Amino acid sequence: MVNLTVIQLLRDRALADPEGVALIVQGSAPLTYGQWDERSTELANGLVERGVVRGDRVGLVFGNGDWTDYAVAFFGVLKAGAAAVPLSDRLAPADLRFMLGHCGAVGAVHAEGLDVPVQGWSATPGGLRARALAETSYEKAAEKTAPGPGDLAQILYTSGTTGRPKGVSATHANLVHGCGGKRRPFAHSRHLVHAFPVGSNAGQTMLINALDAHPAVVTLPRFTPGRFAALIESYRAGTVFLVPAMAIELINAGVAERHDLSSVLLLGSAAAPLPSAVAGALTGAFPNAMIANYYTSTEAAPAQTIMMFDPERPGSVGRAVAGGQVRIATPQGEPLPQGETGEVWMRSPAAPRSYYGDPASGTFRDGWIRMGDLGYLDPDGYLYLVDRESDVVKSGAYKVSTLHVEEAVFEHPAVVEAAAFGVPHPVLGTVVAVAMTVREPLAAEELRVFLAGRLAPQELPARVVTVPALPRNAGGKVDKRALREAIA
């Protein structure tokens, strides 16, 4: 499949199964492969008529209730020869303005009712299709606009929780790696349910799954535990994907007591490490499911590790799969011995990604991607994360792992969610703080007594605050920078 592109992947599926259902958004009509191909061609016509040419960048600004329109627009942009820039409608106008300006977007396709701050034109999918000529300008220009495997397909912006967002470039070859085979992924399922947002790396993975995997992909406009569980039950979903925050909500809402979740055979968690206490609780809520933790990043995909929940290795995120590799190395990329903590590097089995406008970034080196995490490998090759490099708390002479602190806090029965981070201290430089949501009142001193046998003295939180909810970015990750600012 060397010459495969994302466009060809859709055409092949539409020819083989035009009436097959690709995507279902709760409350909307299903999208078939034939409709997906036809509607995206109509939109491509409108884009070519607008003046879009091969190599242009086009922003796509949609919400989670607009997955169908977004999927059509994404392929319309690619068919016009351009690169898509997926963006959530929940982004602040300043962030949208920065991202669209940074990539030099010539225009934006967006959901109804949005005012998108783009320098060029903006239009809804319906408006573009209405402008398209019956003679199909896209098809006339197909030979000039058709991209190749090495051409830019998308620019996906990172969450920016540790700094200004960066645009990660991916080619067609990167996005279709592993696709197009005779045996389609998740063949045990007729339906795959997820709640990942538009504009996230996990969301883009689900978009490709809707195109290449066996089951129809089902999602909903807004996640709530009850709605998500009802969706799983009504479709008898065999595969479910979520982020740890959603898993915590499902468990605490007790949805398994009201909904039959026995159809789920695989439950995958992505975007952040899955606490072992949460993974253990999921095995009770989903009695027939294997619980899998997926570890990757926007920069590293499709490289990833996968870990089926194993009480013997509760803290591991697994081993590299599908031709990828993982190693522990110095900041310069020099490998470290087994068991020693260092920076996590991953090697993609596909053409590596890059930062748009910054191809020489130190994140990408000789096919290896610097993950920004600290970790180590055990004798069997299982990866254990110690912390995000930027989240490690340097307290006096000690380095404290916030992931380790969070795991311990999660063990308290009153704690629903927790985030550990560093705050300034006049003597030690930095000390550990914990923000938590609770199901019943929990005093700071009571938590410290509970943690005393589980954490070293330097790991005990000097500050503990209870909050109504942890702040999160559009991808579902806890925004620790916002927590630091709030406490300061």
C-alpha positions as CSV (number, residue, x, y, z in Angstrom):
1,M,0.0,0.0,0.0
2,V,3.0,2.3,-0.7
3,N,1.0,4.7,-2.9
4,L,-2.1,4.9,-0.6
5,T,-3.4,8.3,0.3
6,V,-6.3,9.2,2.7
7,I,-8.4,10.1,-0.4
8,Q,-7.8,6.7,-2.0
9,L,-8.8,5.0,1.3
10,L,-12.2,6.7,1.1
11,R,-12.7,5.9,-2.6
12,D,-11.8,2.3,-2.1
13,R,-14.3,1.9,0.8
14,A,-17.0,3.8,-1.0
15,L,-16.6,1.6,-4.1
16,A,-16.6,-1.6,-2.0
17,D,-19.4,-0.7,0.3
18,P,-21.3,2.4,-0.7
19,E,-24.3,1.7,1.5
20,G,-22.2,0.8,4.6
21,V,-22.5,3.1,7.5
22,A,-19.3,4.9,8.4
23,L,-20.3,7.4,11.0
24,I,-23.2,8.0,13.3
25,V,-23.6,11.2,15.5
26,Q,-26.4,10.7,18.0
27,G,-29.5,12.6,16.9
28,S,-28.3,12.9,13.2
29,A,-28.7,10.7,10.1
30,P,-26.0,8.1,9.6
31,L,-23.2,8.9,7.0
32,T,-22.5,6.1,4.5
33,Y,-19.2,5.6,2.7
34,G,-20.9,6.5,-0.6
35,Q,-22.4,9.7,0.8
36,W,-19.1,10.6,2.4
37,D,-17.3,10.3,-0.9
38,E,-20.0,12.1,-2.9
39,R,-20.4,15.0,-0.5
40,S,-16.7,15.6,0.0
41,T,-16.3,15.8,-3.8
42,E,-19.1,18.4,-3.9
43,L,-17.3,20.4,-1.2
44,A,-13.9,20.1,-3.0
45,N,-15.6,21.6,-6.1
46,G,-16.6,24.6,-4.0
47,L,-13.1,25.0,-2.6
48,V,-11.5,24.9,-6.0
49,E,-14.0,27.5,-7.2
50,R,-12.9,29.6,-4.2
51,G,-9.3,29.4,-5.5
52,V,-7.9,26.7,-3.2
53,V,-4.9,25.1,-4.8
54,R,-2.6,22.2,-4.0
55,G,-0.5,23.0,-0.9
56,D,-2.9,25.5,0.6
57,R,-3.9,25.2,4.3
58,V,-7.6,25.4,5.2
59,G,-8.9,25.6,8.7
60,L,-11.8,23.4,9.9
61,V,-13.7,24.7,12.9
62,F,-16.4,22.4,14.2
63,G,-17.9,21.2,17.5
64,N,-18.6,17.6,18.6
65,G,-22.1,17.7,17.4
66,D,-20.8,18.5,13.9
67,W,-18.7,15.3,13.3
68,T,-20.6,14.4,10.1
69,D,-20.0,17.9,8.5
70,Y,-16.5,17.9,9.8
71,A,-15.7,14.5,8.3
72,V,-17.1,15.6,4.9
73,A,-15.2,18.9,5.1
74,F,-11.9,17.2,6.0
75,F,-12.0,15.1,2.9
76,G,-13.2,17.9,0.7
77,V,-10.1,19.9,1.7
78,L,-7.8,16.9,0.9
79,K,-9.5,16.3,-2.5
80,A,-8.9,19.9,-3.4
81,G,-5.1,19.2,-2.8
82,A,-4.9,21.3,0.4
83,A,-4.0,20.4,4.0
84,A,-6.7,20.4,6.6
85,V,-6.2,22.2,10.0
86,P,-8.7,20.7,12.4
87,L,-9.8,23.1,15.2
88,S,-12.4,22.8,18.0
89,D,-15.1,25.4,18.2
90,R,-14.4,25.6,21.9
91,L,-11.0,27.3,21.4
92,A,-10.7,30.9,22.5
93,P,-10.9,33.4,19.6
94,A,-7.3,34.4,20.3
95,D,-6.1,30.8,20.0
96,L,-8.0,30.3,16.8
97,R,-6.6,33.5,15.4
98,F,-3.0,32.4,16.3
99,M,-3.4,28.9,14.8
100,L,-5.0,30.0,11.6
101,G,-2.4,32.8,11.2
102,H,0.5,30.5,12.1
103,C,-0.2,28.0,9.4
104,G,-1.2,30.7,6.9
105,A,-4.7,29.3,6.3
106,V,-6.2,30.7,3.1
107,G,-9.7,30.3,4.5
108,A,-11.8,28.3,6.9
109,V,-14.8,25.9,6.7
110,H,-16.9,26.0,9.8
111,A,-20.1,25.0,11.5
112,E,-23.2,27.2,11.2
113,G,-23.3,30.3,13.4
114,L,-19.6,30.6,14.0
115,D,-17.6,33.8,13.5
116,V,-14.1,32.5,12.6
117,P,-11.2,35.0,12.9
118,V,-9.4,34.0,9.7
119,Q,-7.6,36.4,7.3
120,G,-9.0,34.8,4.2
121,W,-12.5,33.6,3.4
122,S,-14.8,31.5,5.6
123,A,-17.8,29.4,4.6
124,T,-20.0,26.6,5.9
125,P,-20.0,23.2,4.1
126,G,-23.5,24.0,2.7
127,G,-22.4,27.3,1.4
128,L,-19.4,25.7,-0.4
129,R,-21.5,23.0,-2.0
130,A,-24.1,25.6,-3.2
131,R,-21.3,27.5,-5.0
132,A,-19.9,24.5,-6.8
133,L,-20.5,24.2,-10.5
134,A,-22.3,21.2,-11.9
135,E,-19.3,20.6,-14.2
136,T,-17.3,19.7,-11.2
137,S,-14.3,22.0,-11.2
138,Y,-12.5,19.7,-8.8
139,E,-12.7,16.7,-11.1
140,K,-11.4,18.8,-14.0
141,A,-8.4,19.8,-11.9
142,A,-8.0,16.4,-10.3
143,E,-4.7,15.6,-12.0
144,K,-3.2,18.9,-10.7
145,T,-4.7,18.8,-7.2
146,A,-4.4,15.1,-6.4
147,P,-1.9,14.7,-3.5
148,G,0.6,12.0,-3.2
149,P,1.5,9.9,-0.1
150,G,4.3,12.3,0.9
151,D,2.2,15.5,0.6
152,L,0.9,17.3,3.7
153,A,-2.5,16.2,4.8
154,Q,-3.1,17.8,8.1
155,I,-1.7,20.2,10.7
156,L,-2.9,19.4,14.2
157,Y,-2.2,21.8,17.0
158,T,-0.9,20.6,20.3
159,S,-2.8,21.4,23.5
160,G,-0.5,24.1,24.7
161,T,-0.7,23.1,28.4
162,T,3.0,23.8,28.8
163,G,3.5,26.7,26.3
164,R,2.2,28.1,23.0
165,P,0.6,25.5,20.8
166,K,2.6,24.0,18.0
167,G,1.3,22.8,14.7
168,V,2.2,19.1,14.0
169,S,2.4,18.3,10.3
170,A,1.3,14.8,9.1
171,T,1.5,13.5,5.5
172,H,-1.0,11.2,3.8
173,A,1.5,8.3,4.3
174,N,1.5,9.0,8.1
175,L,-2.3,9.0,8.5
176,V,-2.9,5.8,6.4
177,H,-0.1,3.7,8.0
178,G,-1.5,0.3,8.7
179,C,-4.7,0.9,6.8
180,G,-6.2,-0.7,3.7
181,G,-5.6,-4.3,4.8
182,K,-8.0,-7.2,4.1
183,R,-8.6,-7.7,7.9
184,R,-10.1,-4.6,9.3
185,P,-9.4,-3.4,12.8
186,F,-11.9,-4.1,15.6
187,A,-13.6,-6.9,13.7
188,H,-15.3,-8.1,16.9
189,S,-17.6,-5.1,16.8
190,R,-20.5,-3.8,14.8
191,H,-20.2,-0.4,16.5
192,L,-17.4,1.6,18.1
193,V,-18.4,4.3,20.5
194,H,-16.2,7.3,21.5
195,A,-16.5,10.8,22.8
196,F,-13.2,12.4,21.6
197,P,-13.4,16.0,20.5
198,V,-12.9,17.4,17.0
199,G,-9.4,18.9,16.7
200,S,-7.6,16.3,18.9
201,N,-5.2,13.5,17.9
202,A,-7.5,10.9,19.4
203,G,-10.4,12.4,17.4
204,Q,-8.4,12.1,14.2
205,T,-7.7,8.5,15.0
206,M,-11.4,7.9,15.3
207,L,-12.0,9.6,11.9
208,I,-9.6,7.2,10.3
209,N,-11.2,4.3,12.1
210,A,-14.6,5.4,10.7
211,L,-13.0,5.0,7.3
212,D,-10.9,1.9,7.7
213,A,-12.1,-0.2,10.7
214,H,-14.8,-2.8,10.6
215,P,-17.4,-1.2,12.9
216,A,-19.4,2.0,12.3
217,V,-18.1,4.8,14.5
218,V,-20.7,6.3,16.9
219,T,-20.3,9.5,18.9
220,L,-22.5,12.1,20.7
221,P,-22.6,15.9,20.7
222,R,-21.9,16.2,24.4
223,F,-20.5,13.7,26.9
224,T,-22.3,12.9,30.0
225,P,-21.9,9.6,31.8
226,G,-25.6,8.7,31.4
227,R,-25.8,9.5,27.7
228,F,-22.5,7.8,26.9
229,A,-23.6,4.6,28.7
230,A,-27.0,4.7,27.0
231,L,-25.3,5.0,23.7
232,I,-23.1,1.9,24.4
233,E,-26.2,0.0,25.5
234,S,-28.4,0.9,22.6
235,Y,-25.8,0.1,19.9
236,R,-24.5,-3.0,21.8
237,A,-21.0,-1.5,21.1
238,G,-18.2,-4.0,21.1
239,T,-15.4,-1.3,21.3
240,V,-15.3,1.9,23.4
241,F,-12.7,4.6,23.5
242,L,-12.5,7.4,26.1
243,V,-10.1,9.5,28.2
244,P,-9.4,8.9,31.9
245,A,-11.6,11.8,33.0
246,M,-14.6,10.2,31.3
247,A,-13.8,6.9,32.8
248,I,-13.8,8.5,36.3
249,E,-17.2,10.1,35.6
250,L,-18.7,6.8,34.4
251,I,-17.5,5.0,37.5
252,N,-18.7,7.7,40.0
253,A,-22.0,8.0,38.2
254,G,-22.6,4.3,38.8
255,V,-23.8,3.8,35.2
256,A,-23.2,0.1,35.3
257,E,-26.1,-0.2,37.7
258,R,-28.5,1.3,35.2
259,H,-27.2,0.2,31.8
260,D,-26.1,-3.1,30.3
261,L,-22.5,-2.7,29.3
262,S,-21.8,-6.4,28.8
263,S,-21.4,-6.0,25.0
264,V,-18.1,-4.2,25.3
265,L,-15.1,-6.4,24.7
266,L,-12.4,-3.7,24.4
267,L,-12.3,-0.5,26.3
268,G,-9.5,1.8,25.3
269,S,-8.2,4.8,27.3
270,A,-6.1,7.5,25.6
271,A,-4.8,11.1,25.9
272,A,-3.5,10.7,29.5
273,P,-2.2,7.9,31.8
274,L,-5.0,5.8,33.2
275,P,-4.7,5.5,37.1
276,S,-4.5,1.9,38.2
277,A,-7.4,2.4,40.7
278,V,-9.6,3.6,37.8
279,A,-8.6,0.8,35.5
280,G,-9.5,-1.7,38.3
281,A,-12.9,-0.1,38.8
282,L,-13.5,-0.3,35.0
283,T,-13.1,-4.0,35.1
284,G,-16.2,-4.2,37.3
285,A,-18.3,-1.7,35.3
286,F,-17.4,-3.5,32.0
287,P,-17.4,-7.2,33.0
288,N,-16.5,-8.6,29.6
289,A,-14.0,-5.9,28.4
290,M,-10.3,-5.9,28.2
291,I,-9.1,-2.5,29.6
292,A,-6.3,-1.1,27.4
293,N,-4.2,2.0,28.0
294,Y,-2.9,3.7,24.8
295,Y,0.2,5.9,25.0
296,T,1.2,8.1,22.2
297,S,1.3,11.8,21.3
298,T,0.3,14.1,18.4
299,E,3.9,14.2,17.4
300,A,4.6,10.4,17.6
301,A,1.5,8.8,16.0
302,P,1.1,6.2,14.8
303,A,3.9,5.0,17.1
304,Q,2.3,3.9,20.4
305,T,2.5,1.5,23.3
306,I,-0.5,-0.5,24.4
307,M,-1.1,-2.0,27.9
308,M,-3.9,-4.4,28.7
309,F,-4.6,-3.8,32.4
310,D,-2.5,-6.1,34.5
311,P,-2.6,-5.9,38.3
312,E,0.9,-7.2,38.3
313,R,2.0,-4.2,36.3
314,P,-0.4,-1.5,37.4
315,G,1.8,1.5,36.5
316,S,3.0,0.4,33.1
317,V,1.7,1.9,29.8
318,G,2.8,-1.2,27.9
319,R,5.2,-2.1,25.1
320,A,5.6,-0.7,21.6
321,V,3.3,-2.2,18.9
322,A,2.8,-2.2,15.2
323,G,6.4,-1.8,14.2
324,G,7.1,1.2,16.5
325,Q,10.0,1.3,19.0
326,V,10.5,2.9,22.4
327,R,13.8,3.7,24.2
328,I,15.0,5.6,27.2
329,A,17.6,8.2,26.4
330,T,19.4,11.4,27.4
331,P,18.1,14.8,26.1
332,Q,20.6,14.3,23.3
333,G,19.1,11.0,22.3
334,E,21.8,8.7,23.7
335,P,20.3,5.4,24.9
336,L,20.4,4.7,28.7
337,P,20.7,1.2,30.4
338,Q,17.6,-0.8,31.2
339,G,15.9,0.3,34.4
340,E,17.4,3.7,34.4
341,T,15.1,6.7,34.3
342,G,15.5,9.1,31.4
343,E,13.6,10.7,28.6
344,V,11.1,8.6,26.7
345,W,11.7,8.5,22.9
346,M,9.5,6.7,20.4
347,R,10.2,5.7,16.8
348,S,7.3,5.8,14.3
349,P,6.9,2.9,11.9
350,A,5.6,5.5,9.4
351,A,7.1,8.6,7.9
352,P,7.7,10.8,11.0
353,R,5.7,14.0,11.6
354,S,7.3,17.4,12.1
355,Y,6.4,20.8,13.5
356,Y,5.0,23.1,10.8
357,G,7.4,25.9,10.2
358,D,10.0,24.4,12.5
359,P,11.4,21.2,10.8
360,A,14.6,21.4,12.7
361,S,13.0,21.1,16.1
362,G,14.8,18.9,18.6
363,T,11.6,16.9,19.2
364,F,12.3,14.9,16.0
365,R,15.6,13.3,15.4
366,D,16.6,10.5,12.9
367,G,13.1,9.1,13.0
368,W,12.8,9.2,16.8
369,I,10.4,11.5,18.6
370,R,11.1,13.0,22.0
371,M,7.9,12.5,24.0
372,G,8.6,15.0,26.8
373,D,8.0,12.3,29.4
374,L,10.4,10.7,31.9
375,G,10.3,6.9,32.3
376,Y,12.1,3.6,32.4
377,L,11.9,0.2,30.8
378,D,11.7,-3.1,32.9
379,P,13.5,-6.3,31.8
380,D,10.5,-7.4,29.7
381,G,10.4,-4.1,27.8
382,Y,7.4,-2.6,29.5
383,L,7.4,1.2,29.7
384,Y,6.8,3.0,33.0
385,L,6.2,6.7,33.1
386,V,7.7,8.7,35.9
387,D,6.3,12.1,34.9
388,R,6.0,14.8,32.3
389,E,9.4,16.3,32.2
390,S,7.8,19.8,32.6
391,D,5.7,18.6,35.6
392,V,8.5,17.1,37.7
393,V,8.6,19.0,41.0
394,K,12.2,19.9,42.1
395,S,11.8,20.3,45.8
396,G,15.1,21.1,47.6
397,A,17.5,18.3,46.7
398,Y,14.7,16.0,45.5
399,K,12.8,15.4,42.3
400,V,9.2,14.4,42.8
401,S,7.0,12.6,40.3
402,T,3.5,14.2,40.2
403,L,2.1,11.0,38.6
404,H,3.3,9.0,41.6
405,V,1.6,11.5,44.0
406,E,-1.6,11.4,42.0
407,E,-1.7,7.6,42.1
408,A,-1.5,7.7,45.9
409,V,-4.1,10.4,46.3
410,F,-6.5,8.4,44.0
411,E,-6.4,5.6,46.5
412,H,-8.3,7.6,49.1
413,P,-12.0,6.6,48.9
414,A,-13.3,10.2,49.1
415,V,-11.2,11.4,46.1
416,V,-12.9,11.6,42.7
417,E,-10.1,13.2,40.7
418,A,-6.7,14.7,41.6
419,A,-3.9,16.6,40.0
420,A,-0.5,17.2,41.6
421,F,1.8,20.1,40.5
422,G,4.5,22.4,41.8
423,V,4.1,25.7,43.5
424,P,6.8,28.2,44.7
425,H,8.3,27.9,48.2
426,P,10.7,30.5,49.7
427,V,13.2,27.9,51.0
428,L,12.8,24.7,48.9
429,G,12.2,26.5,45.7
430,T,9.1,24.3,44.8
431,V,6.8,22.1,46.8
432,V,4.0,19.7,45.8
433,A,0.4,21.0,45.7
434,V,-2.7,18.8,45.1
435,A,-6.0,20.0,43.7
436,M,-8.8,17.4,44.0
437,T,-12.5,16.9,43.6
438,V,-14.2,14.8,46.3
439,R,-17.4,12.9,46.9
440,E,-17.4,13.9,50.5
441,P,-15.5,16.5,52.6
442,L,-11.8,15.7,53.0
443,A,-9.6,17.9,55.1
444,A,-6.0,18.5,54.0
445,E,-4.5,17.1,57.2
446,E,-6.7,14.0,56.9
447,L,-5.3,13.4,53.4
448,R,-1.7,13.9,54.5
449,V,-2.2,11.3,57.3
450,F,-3.6,8.9,54.7
451,L,-0.6,9.5,52.4
452,A,2.1,9.3,55.1
453,G,2.6,5.6,54.6
454,R,2.3,5.8,50.8
455,L,4.6,8.7,50.0
456,A,8.1,9.9,51.0
457,P,8.2,13.1,53.1
458,Q,9.2,15.3,50.2
459,E,6.3,13.9,48.1
460,L,3.6,14.8,50.7
461,P,1.5,17.8,49.4
462,A,2.3,21.0,51.2
463,R,-0.9,22.5,49.8
464,V,-4.2,20.8,49.3
465,V,-7.2,22.5,47.7
466,T,-10.6,21.1,46.9
467,V,-12.1,22.4,43.6
468,P,-15.5,21.9,42.0
469,A,-13.8,20.5,38.8
470,L,-10.3,20.3,37.4
471,P,-9.6,22.6,34.5
472,R,-9.1,20.8,31.2
473,N,-8.1,21.7,27.7
474,A,-10.0,20.8,24.6
475,G,-8.4,17.4,24.4
476,G,-9.5,16.4,27.9
477,K,-6.0,16.8,29.6
478,V,-5.8,18.6,33.0
479,D,-4.4,22.1,32.6
480,K,-1.9,22.3,35.4
481,R,-0.7,25.7,34.3
482,A,-4.2,27.0,35.0
483,L,-4.2,25.3,38.4
484,R,-0.8,26.9,39.3
485,E,-2.1,30.3,38.3
486,A,-5.4,29.8,40.3
487,I,-3.5,28.9,43.5
488,A,-0.9,31.7,43.0
